[in-house]
Amino acid sequence: MSKLNRVYWGFLFGIVFPVLFGCMFLYVLKERNYMDFASVFRQVMGSGQMLFKWFIVSITPNLFSLFVAYKKELWRLCSGFISATLIYFMVAIILM
């Protein structure tokens, strides 16, 4: 477990998880609406309410992983997750 308790692992996982879950959310929307990926992406970026939902779905795995790392007392991993999540929050504030 000590190899995993590094800030850069938390930061790397914190950057990758929201991208993966955000793409999964867009894929589900694409399949549900029978639209192509580009039009679903434009629709999400054009609507403030939909962008907020997409952001929340994307950040949720980061917050869950942060909670698990906190309970396991992996403090350096937690700080990496927090710094990556703060970057996503700043980008979301700029986009909104």
C-alpha positions as CSV (number, residue, x, y, z in Angstrom):
1,M,0.0,0.0,0.0
2,S,2.9,2.4,0.6
3,K,3.7,2.4,-3.2
4,L,0.2,3.7,-3.9
5,N,0.4,6.4,-1.2
6,R,2.0,9.1,-3.4
7,V,0.7,12.5,-4.4
8,Y,1.3,11.9,-8.1
9,W,-0.8,8.7,-8.1
10,G,-3.7,10.5,-6.5
11,F,-3.3,13.4,-9.0
12,L,-3.1,11.0,-12.0
13,F,-6.2,9.0,-10.9
14,G,-8.0,12.2,-10.0
15,I,-7.4,13.5,-13.6
16,V,-8.3,10.2,-15.3
17,F,-11.4,9.1,-13.4
18,P,-13.6,12.1,-14.3
19,V,-12.6,11.9,-18.0
20,L,-13.6,8.2,-18.1
21,F,-16.9,8.7,-16.2
22,G,-17.7,11.8,-18.2
23,C,-17.2,9.9,-21.5
24,M,-19.4,7.1,-20.2
25,F,-22.1,9.6,-19.3
26,L,-22.0,11.0,-22.9
27,Y,-22.0,7.5,-24.3
28,V,-25.1,6.6,-22.4
29,L,-26.8,9.8,-23.6
30,K,-25.7,9.0,-27.2
31,E,-27.2,5.5,-27.0
32,R,-30.4,6.7,-25.3
33,N,-31.1,9.6,-27.9
34,Y,-29.8,7.7,-31.0
35,M,-27.5,10.7,-31.8
36,D,-23.9,10.8,-32.8
37,F,-21.2,11.6,-30.2
38,A,-20.4,15.1,-31.6
39,S,-24.0,16.3,-31.4
40,V,-24.5,15.0,-27.9
41,F,-21.3,16.8,-26.8
42,R,-22.5,20.0,-28.4
43,Q,-25.8,19.6,-26.7
44,V,-24.2,19.2,-23.3
45,M,-21.8,22.1,-23.7
46,G,-24.6,24.4,-24.9
47,S,-26.9,23.8,-22.0
48,G,-25.7,25.1,-18.6
49,Q,-28.0,22.7,-16.7
50,M,-26.8,19.7,-18.7
51,L,-23.1,20.8,-18.3
52,F,-23.6,20.9,-14.5
53,K,-25.1,17.4,-14.5
54,W,-22.2,16.2,-16.6
55,F,-19.7,17.8,-14.2
56,I,-21.3,16.2,-11.1
57,V,-21.3,12.7,-12.7
58,S,-17.7,13.2,-13.7
59,I,-16.5,14.3,-10.3
60,T,-18.4,11.7,-8.3
61,P,-15.8,8.9,-8.7
62,N,-13.1,11.3,-7.5
63,L,-15.0,12.1,-4.3
64,F,-15.7,8.4,-3.7
65,S,-12.0,7.5,-4.2
66,L,-11.0,10.4,-1.9
67,F,-13.3,9.0,0.8
68,V,-11.8,5.5,0.4
69,A,-8.3,6.8,0.6
70,Y,-9.2,8.9,3.6
71,K,-10.6,5.9,5.4
72,K,-7.5,3.9,4.6
73,E,-5.3,6.8,5.9
74,L,-3.5,7.3,2.6
75,W,-2.9,11.0,3.2
76,R,-0.6,11.7,0.2
77,L,-3.1,9.9,-2.1
78,C,-5.8,12.1,-0.7
79,S,-3.9,15.3,-1.4
80,G,-3.4,14.2,-5.0
81,F,-7.2,13.6,-5.4
82,I,-8.0,17.0,-3.8
83,S,-5.6,18.9,-6.0
84,A,-7.0,17.2,-9.2
85,T,-10.6,17.8,-8.0
86,L,-9.8,21.5,-7.4
87,I,-8.5,21.8,-10.9
88,Y,-11.8,20.4,-12.3
89,F,-13.8,22.7,-10.0
90,M,-11.8,25.8,-11.3
91,V,-12.4,24.7,-14.9
92,A,-16.1,24.2,-14.2
93,I,-16.4,27.7,-12.7
94,I,-14.7,29.2,-15.7
95,L,-17.0,27.3,-18.1
96,M,-20.2,28.3,-16.2
